[in-house]
Amino acid sequence: MDTALGITRPGSVIGYVGVPHGSEFPVQAMFYRNKGVQGGPAPARHYLPELLDDVLEGRINPGCVLDFQTDLDGVAEAYAGMDERRAIKSLLRVGAV
C-alpha cells in the first residue's frame, strides 16, 4: 500500500481487495495530491466449493499462493508460517488424498 501511494500520480485512485495490513493512509498528503483509495472484501469463500475439487485434482494450479501444505498435525506450523511471512497461504489436507 505504501508503494502504491508513493508511485501514483495526482488524481489517481488506488484499488485494493481485502484489508491492508501494516499501512496507515497519509490522509493529508493524499488530500493535497488528490489521491484516492477504494477497496472492498474478497468473497473468496463464495468460490471455494466450485474450485476446491479442481485444485485438489490438479486441474487448476493455484500457483505460488498455496505455498505450504500440511495435515491436521501441522496446522500450528501453517499459521506460524503465514504469520512470519514464510508462507502466503496454507493448504490443509485432511483424510485420504
C-alpha angles and dihedrals in degrees: 000000000000090000092048092051091047097052103038119105123239109279093031127131120213117212126203139176120218127002119318111228127207096012133106122199112240093222097183094050090045091051096051093044093045094236122153137198126206129173148148146188125300107233092205095145089061090065099041099091091050097045107031096080090048091053095045092047092049096245090119122038109209089201120209095341096084096047101150125058126188145146128239092286091060100049094107091051090049092054091045090051092052092045092050092044093244089119133033099203131351128224114215113205115198125185128350115348 
